[in-house]
């Protein structure tokens, strides 16, 4: 019998398992495949390195000093945070997830690889553990608390009764590659390209020899556009191809993936002896798609909630409610709601408002600051901001 079973050893699950293990709890960390690379841009904020994983700096990643955002018609905003403590990095997700998982194991979590969680063990109408499929058959793990951290495709999240299966209009679909070879992209910058449909593309240099490049759609435009086609169109766009002036480029890996697009599923975060964290609970920022930092926060708060619940011998839904009520979780929910409220405005008339915003920002430094703060500091723009955009669209 484990104190806590964590199903899923990505950033959310591994952080949760690490905190629990460091506090002396017996943790089973269940993972379907430690060699699987999650399709993802791999962008990490300074907060992750400074607050949660200073070990990342030992890998000597290339620090991002700023970046570029482009509207659908390629109006450009350059932003720079050098000297403001906001350096970010980009990592290969396989390398990142392995590092975070190894830290959890070093802390004392017991890792079970090649285990696919598919159902609960139920006794006296209570969920007392989980069942997994392995190459050698079905295995069972018993635990007081179960943390579901196994992503968008989680069977446990649905079978828990806390949430339904994802609907196509509630998710995003994206495809990306890691390409090796010298390009003309600035390795100290990130490149974000908003598209005329609901979606965006990106180029994130990992180092001087590798980039992560991809694009995707979300909500109803998942049905209106073919992912493979828009990916091909994006990577072959002349505004992208101009940076590939060399030769001998190698596509080291390509993958496609769904991601939550509506924000956190507030009514689906917890139940009796169960919490859902990370992608499985919608901890992915609308518009930007950033999910690593909020997922790590959700994993940490779930661990702290589990510690208190076990110490007080109360693992009921009422006790675990403090997970959702934690100030950090409430802050993320507020930030995501703000971004969700602006999605329709941004993408009106095939991205026309985004084009206008970026065009205005090119000519007005104060307006540009509002745009940057809106995307990267979760700051709400002024009423005059929206009025100016709408006036310029007439």
N, C-alpha and C positions, 0 to 999 in steps of 0.2 A: 504493500500500500504506500503510494507516494503522497506527500502533502499536496503537491500540485502537478498536474500533467499539462504540459504546454505542447499543443499540436501545431507545429510549424516553426522552423528555425531560421526565419528571415530576421530582419532588424527588430520587428516588434516582439516576436517570440523569443529571440535570443536575449534581448535586453531584459525581458520579463524573467526568464530563467536565471540570468546572471544575478539580478538583484535578489531573487529568492534564495539562490544558492549561497551568496555572500552572507546572508542573514541566517544561515544554518538550516534551511529547509531542504527536504528531500524532493528533488525535481526530476521528472522525466521529460526530456526534450525530444519530441518526435519529429522526424524529418523524412520526407519522401525521397530526396536525392540530394546529397551535399555537393554533387558535381553539376547540378542544374544551374544555369545562369538565367536569372530573371530578366526578360526583355525590359529595359529601363534606360533612361538617359544617364543615370548614375550621378546626378548632381547632388553635392553635399554642402549644406550651409556651414558657416563658421561655428555655429552653435554646437553642431555635432562633434567637431574636433575639440572645441574649447571646453565644453561641459560634459560630454558623455564619453567620447573616445579620443583622448589625447594620444593614444597609441598610434593613431593614423599618421601623425606627424613623423613617426619613425620610418614610414614608407617613403618619405620625401616627395609627396605629391606636388604637382605644379599648382601653385596658388593662383586662383582667378582674381584679378584686380578689378573686374567690371565686365561689361559686355555690350552687345548690340541687340536691339529689338527692331524688327521690320514689320510694317503693315503689309497687307496683301499686295499693294502696288509698290512695295519696297521703299516707302518713306522710312527713314531711319532715326532711331534714338540711341545715342551712346550714353551709357551710364558708367560711373567710376566710383568705387568705394575704397580705393587705396588710402591707407592711413586712418580709416574709420573702424578698423577691427572687423570688417565684414568679409574677409577673404573666404572664398569657397573653393572647393575642389571638385573634380570629376573622377570617378573611379569605375573600373570594370566591376560590375555587380558580383561576379563570381568571387573576385578577390575581396571585395567589401564584406559580403555575407560570410565567407569563410573566416575572415578575421574576427567579426563580431561573434560568430558561433564559437570559435576557439576560445574567446575570452569567457564566454558562458561556461564552457566545459572546464576551463582552468579554475573557474570559481567554484566548481563542484557539481554542476548540472550533469546528469547522465544522458548522453546522446544515444538515440536509437535511429540509425540511418536505414534507408530503404524500407521505411514503414509508411504505408498510405492509410491515413485515418479515414474510416468510412462509416462508422456507426458508434452508438453509445452502448455501454453495458448498463442495463436497467434492473434494479432490484427494489421491490416494494414501491414501484412507481417513481423511484429516484435514480438519477443518472450518477452512477458510482464509478464510471471509468469509460474507456474507449476501446474499440476494436480496430486493428490495423491489418492490412494485407501485406505480406512479405513474400519473398521468393520461396520461403519454406512453409508457407501457410498463414493462417490467421493467428494473430497474437492479441492478448488482452492486457490492458494496463489499468490498474485501479488507483483512484486518487480522490482526495477530499474536494479539491477545486479543479476545474477544467478550464484552461484558457485556450480559446480557439484563435489561432494565429496563422492559419494555413491558406490565406489569400482569397482571391475572388472565387476560385472554384471549390471552396470548402464545402464538403458534404455535411460536416458537423454543424456548421452555421445554420443550414437549412433544417437539418434533423433536430436541432435544438428547439425549434419552434419559435425562435426569437426573430427570425427574418425569413422572407420568401426568397425564391430564386430571383436573380437579377433580370430585369426587363431590358431589352436592347436600348430603349430610350433613356435608361438610367446609367449607362456606362459609356466609357470611351474605348476606342479601339486604336491601337498604335502598332507600328512596325519600325524596327531600328536595326542597325548594323554597327559592328566595330570594324573599321577599315584601317589597315596599316599602310603607311607610306607617308612621305613628306608632303604636306600641303601648305598653302599660303594662309591658312587660318591662324590667327594669333593664339598661341597656346595659353596665354594669360587671360583670354576673354571667352565668354559664352555667347552663342548666337541663337536667337529665338526669332522664328519667322511665323507670324500669324497669317492665316490663310483666308480666302473669301468664304469658305464654308466654316462651320463650327469645328475648329481644330487649329492645329499649329504644327510647325516643324522645328527642328533644332539641329544644331551642330555643336557638340561639346568636345573640344579637344581634351584628350586624356593626358597626353604628353606630347613631345615633339614628333612622335612617330605614329600615334594612334588618335582617331577621332571616333566619337559615338554620334551617328547621324540617324535621324528618323522623323516620322510625322504621324499624325493620326486625326481621327474625327471623334466627335462625341454627340450624344443625344440623338435626335432624329436624323442627323446627317450620317449616322452609321448605316442607315438604309439607303441614303441617297448617293453615296460614293463607294466605290470599290477600293478597299484598303491597298491592295497590291498596285493598283493603277495610280493612286495619288502618291504612293511612295516612289514609284518609278518616275512620275512627273516631277516630284520634288527634287530627287537627287540628280536629275538631268536638267533641271532648270538652269538657264545660263547664269543667273545670279548666284547659283551654288557652284556650278561647274567652273566658274572663273578662278576659284581657289585651288583647283586641281591642275596645276601647271606642270607637275612632274610625270613620272611614269612608274610602272611596276607596282601599282596599288593592289593590295590583297584584301579581299573580304574575309576577315577572320571568323566572322560569326554573324548570323542574322536570326531574328526572332520576332514574333508578333504576340501581342498580349492585350487582354481587356483590363480596364481600370475603372474604379468608381468615378462618376462624374457629377453626382448631385450633392456630395458632401457627406457628413457623418450621419449614419442611421441612428438617430438619438434614441428611438424606442427599442433598439435591438442590441444594446450594449451589454446587458447583464440579465441574469435570471438566477434561480436557486443554484448555487455552487458553480455558476458558469459566467465567464466574461468573454467578450469578443473584442479583438484588438486588430490594429493594422488595416490592410486592404479589406479584409473580411468584414470590417465594420464601417468602411467608407472613409478611412483617415487619409484621403488624398485630396489635395487642394483643387477646387474647381478652377478652370482656365489653365493654370500653370501645370497641373499634374504632379506637383511635388508631393511625395508621400513618405520619403525616408524619415525626415525629422518628425512629423506628426505621428508616424507609426512607432518610432522609438519612444516618444513621450507616452503614447497610449500603453506600450508594454511596461514602461516603468511605473506608471500610475496603477496599472492592474496588479503589478507585483506588490506595491505598497498596500493596496487594498486587500490583497490576499493575506499578507502578513498580519494585518490588523484583525481580519476576520478569523483566521486560525487561532491567533493568540486569545481572542475573546470567545472562541468556540462557537461562533455564529457565522455560518457560511450561507445563510439565507439570502434571498433576493433583497430583502430589506437592508441587510448588512452590506451587500455589494453595491448598493445604490451610490455609495460614496465614490465609486469609480467615476460615474458620470458627473457627479457633483464637484469633483476636484477642480480647483481654479484653473489649472493648466488645460484640462479637457474642455471646460466651459469657454476658455479663451479661444481655443482652436475652433470650437463650434461657432462662436460669434464671427471669427475671421472668415470661415468658410461661407457662412450665410451672407456676409457682405459681398464676397466675390460672386456668389450665385446670383445675387440680386442684380448684378451688373452684366451678366452674360448676354441677356437678350439685347440690351442696349449696345454692347460692343459689336454684336454680329448682325445688327439690322442691315437690311439691303445688301447682303453678301459682303459684310464686313466694312460697309461704307463709313460707319462711325469710327471704327478703328483707324481707317485711312485718314479721316479728318483729324482725329486726335494726334496722330503722329505728324501730320503736316503742320498743325498748329504748334506742336512742340518744337519743331525745327526752327520756328521763327520767334518763339516766346520762351525764355528760360524759366520763368515762374510756372508756366503751364507745363513745361517739360518736367519740372520737379514734382508737380502733382501727379503726373502720369507715372513716373518712376516710383514714387512713394505708394501709389495705389497698388502697383504690382508687387513690390518687394517689401513694403513696410506695413501692408494691410491698412493703410490710411484711407479714410473715406474722403473722396474729393468734395469740393465745395459745390453749392447749388449753382454758382456762376460757371463752374466747370461744364456742367451738363448744358446749361443755357448757351454757352459759347459754341459747343459742338453742334447742337441742334440748329443754331442760327447759321452756322457755316454750311450746313447741309441743305439749306433752302436755295 
